[in-house]
């Protein structure tokens, strides 16, 4: 009888350790998702900066070309061309920012889910441990002749 209770206690302890390990793993995944979210934001800022730099480099090259061949300040077609080149850059920067925002939101949600998974693992482990203990005690009582005590 004492071995049945002892076995139940060991089983319950094992279930609690397993639940804690699963919870810790889920928490670690959640932390990594938060880090990934921040890295994604930084990468998006870098892409936006690179796109702006590309635009300004292209703009300088175009202005130099037009300055060599035409009067930049007075030619409306040159001005229209330069203005038209600005819009794709703005759209690209906006798209990069929107995509980064969506990815950050997705990662934040996934991190929340992982944190909930950690909590649920602990609760499930505790319930399983309690069930194992109760079953072990019940088995011990049955084999001891159905008495009320241990």
N, C-alpha and C positions, 0 to 999 in steps of 0.2 A: 504494500500500500504506500509506504513512504517513497518507494522508487517511482510510483506512478505520479505522485505529487511533485517529486523532484524533477521527473521528466517533463511534466507540464510546466514547471517554473522555467526550466532550461529552454523549452520550446517557446514560451512567451518572451523570454529575454532575447532569443534569437530573432523572433518576429519584430521586436522593438528595435533591435539593432539594424535589421534590414530596412525597416521603415525610415529610420533616421538616415541611413545611407542613401536611400532613394530621395528623401527630402533634401539632403545636402547636395546631391547631384542636380536636382531640379533647381535649387537656389543658385548653384554655380552656372547652370545654363542661362538662368534669368540674368545674372550679372554679366555674362558674356554677351547676351543680347543687348543689354544697355550699352556696353562698350561698343559693340558693332553699330548701334544707332548713332553714337557720337562720332565714330570714325566715318560713317556715311555722311553725316552733316559736314564734317571737315572736308571730305573728298568733294562734295558738291560745291562748297565754297571755292575750293581750288579749281574745279572745272569752270565755275563762273568767272573767276579771275583770269584763267587762261583764255577763255573766250573773249573777254573784254580786251585783254592784251593783244590777242590776234586781231580784233577789230581795229584797235588803235594803230597797230602796225600796218594793217591794210590801208587804213585811212591815210596815214602818213605817206605811204607809197603812192596812193592814188593822187593825193594833193601834190606831191612832188612831180608826178607824171604830168598832171594837168597844168601845173605851174610852168613846166618846161614848154608845153605845147599850146596852152591857152591862158586866158586871163581868168583865174579861179574866182576872184571876187565878183566879177561882172557877168559871168556866163551862167544863165539860169539852168541850162542842161547839166552843167557840172554840179551845180548846187542840188538839183533834183537827184542826180546820180548818187551823190554823197549822202543825202537824206534817205534815199531808198536803201542804201547799204546798212543804215543804222537799225532798221526794223527787224531784219533777221537776227541780228545780234541780240536785240531785246527779247525776241521770242525764244531764242536759245537759252538765254539766262533765266527767263521765266520758267521754261520747261525743266531745266536742270533743278531749279529751286522747288518746283512742284513735285517732281519725281523724288527728290530727297525728302521732302515733307511726307509724302505717302509712304516711303520706305521707313522713315523714322516712326511714323504712326503704327505701321505694321509690326515693327520690332518692339515697340512699347507694349502693344497688345500681346504679343507672344511672350514677353517677359512677365506680364501680369498673369498669363495663363500658367507659366512655369511656376510662379510663386504660389498660385492656387494649387497646382499639382503637388508642390512640396507640403502644403498644409494638409491636403487630402491624404497623402502618403502617411503622414504622422497619425492622422485620425484612424485610417484603416489599420495601420500597424497596432495601434492601441486596442482597437476593437478585436482584432485577430488574437492579440495576446490575452485579452480578457476571456475570450471564447476558449482559447487553449487551456487557460487556468481553470475555468469553470468545468470544462470537459474532463480535465485531469482529476479534479476534486470529485466530480460525480463518479468517474470510473473507480476511484479509490474507495469511495463509499460503497459502491456496488460490490466490489471484491472483498470488502471487509465485513460483509454480511448485512449491508443495508442500514447500518447504524447511523445515528445522527452526527457523530463526531469523527475526528480524524484519529 
